[in-house]
């Protein structure tokens, strides 16, 4: 798994739209609506930044393999470790 965080809903939604368009979502045949949850329902850390966990293979699919390095280089997305990702979720009581 790889883990990411972004403070910008706009960047997240732009990336989601780009991937959806490239991958043909929504797709009636597979019943896939989108590649990742919309920003409105995406998980967030305590500072309101969207956090995302994806499989390593997800980052190697067409378009994602080019888009992700650009977002990281621009500072629009930050790769985080699993502990940081998991810390975004409240511990069960």
C-alpha positions as CSV (number, residue, x, y, z in Angstrom):
1,X,0.0,0.0,0.0
2,X,1.0,3.6,-0.5
3,X,-0.5,6.5,1.5
4,X,-1.0,10.1,0.5
5,X,-2.3,13.4,1.9
6,X,-3.4,16.6,0.3
7,X,-4.8,19.8,1.8
8,X,-6.6,20.8,-1.3
9,X,-9.9,19.4,-2.3
10,X,-9.5,21.0,-5.7
11,X,-6.2,19.0,-6.4
12,X,-7.8,15.8,-5.2
13,X,-10.9,16.3,-7.3
14,X,-8.9,17.3,-10.3
15,X,-6.8,14.1,-10.0
16,X,-9.9,12.0,-9.5
17,X,-11.6,13.5,-12.6
18,X,-8.4,13.0,-14.7
19,X,-8.2,9.3,-13.6
20,X,-11.9,8.7,-14.0
21,X,-11.8,10.1,-17.6
22,X,-8.7,8.1,-18.5
23,X,-10.1,4.9,-17.1
24,X,-13.6,5.3,-18.4
25,X,-15.6,5.8,-15.2
26,X,-18.4,5.6,-14.5
27,X,-18.4,2.1,-16.1
28,X,-21.7,0.4,-16.4
29,X,-20.1,-3.0,-17.2
30,X,-18.1,-3.1,-14.0
31,X,-20.5,-0.9,-12.0
32,X,-17.5,1.3,-11.1
33,X,-18.6,4.8,-10.4
34,X,-15.2,6.4,-9.7
35,X,-11.6,5.4,-9.0
36,X,-11.5,7.0,-5.5
37,X,-14.1,8.4,-3.2
38,X,-15.2,12.0,-3.9
39,X,-13.6,14.7,-1.7
40,X,-17.0,15.2,0.1
41,X,-16.8,11.8,1.6
42,X,-13.0,11.1,1.6
43,X,-11.3,10.4,4.9
44,X,-9.5,13.3,6.5
45,X,-7.0,13.9,9.2
46,X,-7.5,16.1,12.2
47,X,-6.5,19.2,10.2
48,X,-9.1,18.4,7.5
49,X,-6.6,17.2,4.9
50,X,-7.7,14.3,2.7
51,X,-5.8,11.1,3.3
52,X,-5.8,8.2,0.8
53,X,-4.5,4.7,0.8
54,X,-4.1,2.9,-2.5
55,X,-2.5,-0.4,-3.6
56,X,1.0,-0.1,-5.2
57,X,-0.5,-1.4,-8.4
58,X,-3.0,1.6,-8.5
59,X,-0.1,3.9,-8.8
60,X,1.3,2.0,-11.8
61,X,-1.9,2.2,-13.9
62,X,-1.9,4.3,-17.0
63,X,-2.1,8.0,-16.4
64,X,-1.6,7.5,-12.6
65,X,2.0,6.5,-13.2
66,X,2.6,10.0,-14.8
67,X,0.2,12.1,-12.7
68,X,1.4,11.1,-9.3
69,X,5.0,12.1,-9.7
70,X,3.9,15.5,-11.0
71,X,1.6,16.0,-8.0
72,X,4.4,15.0,-5.6
73,X,7.0,17.2,-7.3
74,X,4.6,20.2,-7.2
75,X,3.9,19.6,-3.5
76,X,0.2,19.3,-4.2
77,X,0.2,15.8,-2.7
78,X,2.5,14.4,0.0
79,X,3.3,10.7,0.5
80,X,3.0,9.7,4.1
81,X,3.7,6.5,6.0
82,X,1.1,4.0,7.2
83,X,1.3,5.2,10.8
84,X,0.5,8.7,9.8
85,X,-2.4,7.5,7.7
86,X,-3.8,5.4,10.5
87,X,-3.4,8.2,13.0
88,X,-6.0,10.1,11.0
89,X,-8.7,7.8,12.2
90,X,-10.0,7.8,15.7
91,X,-9.2,4.8,17.8
92,X,-12.2,2.6,18.7
93,X,-13.4,3.0,22.2
